[in-house]
Amino acid sequence: MIHTNTTSNHKTQQFASDNYSGICPEALDYMLRANQEHQYAYGDDAWTQAAADKLRDVFETECEVYFVFNGTAANSLALASLCHSYHSIICHELAHIETDECGAPEFYSNGSKILVAQGAEGKLTPEGIEQLVLKRSDIHYPKPKVVSLTQATEVGTVYSKEELLEIRNIADKHDLRLHMDGARFANAIATLAVKPKEITWQCGIDVLVFGGTKNGLAVGEVIIFFKRKLAEDFDYRCKQAGQLASKMRYLSAPWLGLLENEIWLNNAQHANRCAARLEFELTQFPGIETLFPRQANAVFVNMPPQVIDYLHSQNWQFYTFIGAGGARFMCSWDTSESTIDQLVQDVREGIEQA
Ligand SMILES: *Cc1c(COP(=O)(O)O)cnc(C)c1O
């Protein structure tokens, strides 16, 4: 077997997360363009205006747009704006807001409780939501006010338009607002091949967090309010939370690079295609099966522990947080064919040695 540089066995690309990838050239280009001259601070600059307008074009509606540093802040502040402290937020038990935000949604909402529902393939169902809503109606229980969905989900699945509309119906019935954690919204759009409006405001989503980081930005997510009233005073909330960038143009201008010529969609399509290919290759091996339907840019598979150990010994990084034998491989906008080939080759060697 021939390895390149067997002493350090360094990998230039990994599968741990799509945020291991760097900045895509188009976003970087806008970062440099925005660096040519002085501009107004705190979001009053021309780049921020242009990026917000471009987002309104992409979503084909008048919406309120805010640029913040990361997804935890975006989700938490958006959720806080949708409920009072005595309200509760319903989400899937695997939701990032529940498992990976260190209590930030509760912190920023001054104590709104997160209620978790179960559901196959990382998705909420109308029944699961209704069960939580109807469980209690007395004064001693925090009143459900928001449903938070992740699109694409934490296990790499995607809600269809029909599933979203069913959730909207149940939300309407119980007067619940809808938040969408779209850290991988672009990947979901690439999968569904629909217009952004079709799975957001046309499905009754009140607030979307549109992820830029995993799609090819250096940093930054966008919070989009489809009902302007809900965005009242949101700028103050961002400022108080330390999320108002004084040189906001460096968060916003790179979005123009993603949005022009649909680079955001190309990036997501590429990542999804890589995941499809990786899934195909991995499942050719006996003893490797997918754990969840691969619908976006993540591949979840069961593999023998010896193979996982072998991959780790070859310096591959990937998450194994989903129980013994489970491994997550995440593809990104720049995952190369040769990286996939190398990984598959190492899986082959791992199986041979097991
Ligand atoms: C990556 C991710 C986020 C954002 O995480 P930050 O590290 O706070 O930027 C939010 N939701 C989901 C589902 C994610 O995968």
The ligand as an SDF file (V2000), in Angstrom:
LIG
                    3D

 15 15  0  0  0  0  0  0  0  0999 V2000
  -23.6020   23.9330   12.9040 C   0  0  0  0  0  0  0  0  0  0  0  0
  -25.0130   24.0260   13.3630 C   0  0  0  0  0  0  0  0  0  0  0  0
  -25.5060   25.1910   13.9740 C   0  0  0  0  0  0  0  0  0  0  0  0
  -24.6390   26.3960   14.2600 C   0  0  0  0  0  0  0  0  0  0  0  0
  -23.6770   26.1650   15.2120 O   0  0  0  0  0  0  0  0  0  0  0  0
  -22.6350   27.2790   15.7140 P   0  0  0  0  0  0  0  0  0  0  0  0
  -21.4350   26.4980   16.0580 O   0  0  0  0  0  0  0  0  0  0  0  0
  -23.2460   27.9500   16.8710 O   0  0  0  0  0  0  0  0  0  0  0  0
  -22.4210   28.2270   14.5840 O   0  0  0  0  0  0  0  0  0  0  0  0
  -26.8500   25.2410   14.2760 C   0  0  0  0  0  0  0  0  0  0  0  0
  -27.6610   24.2110   14.0230 N   0  0  0  0  0  0  0  0  0  0  0  0
  -27.2200   23.0740   13.4510 C   0  0  0  0  0  0  0  0  0  0  0  0
  -28.1880   21.9620   13.1590 C   0  0  0  0  0  0  0  0  0  0  0  0
  -25.8770   22.9350   13.1110 C   0  0  0  0  0  0  0  0  0  0  0  0
  -25.4450   21.8080   12.5520 O   0  0  0  0  0  0  0  0  0  0  0  0
  1  2  1  0
  2  3  1  0
  2 14  2  0
  3  4  1  0
  3 10  2  0
  4  5  1  0
  5  6  1  0
  6  7  2  0
  6  8  1  0
  6  9  1  0
 10 11  1  0
 11 12  2  0
 12 13  1  0
 12 14  1  0
 14 15  1  0
M  END
$$$$
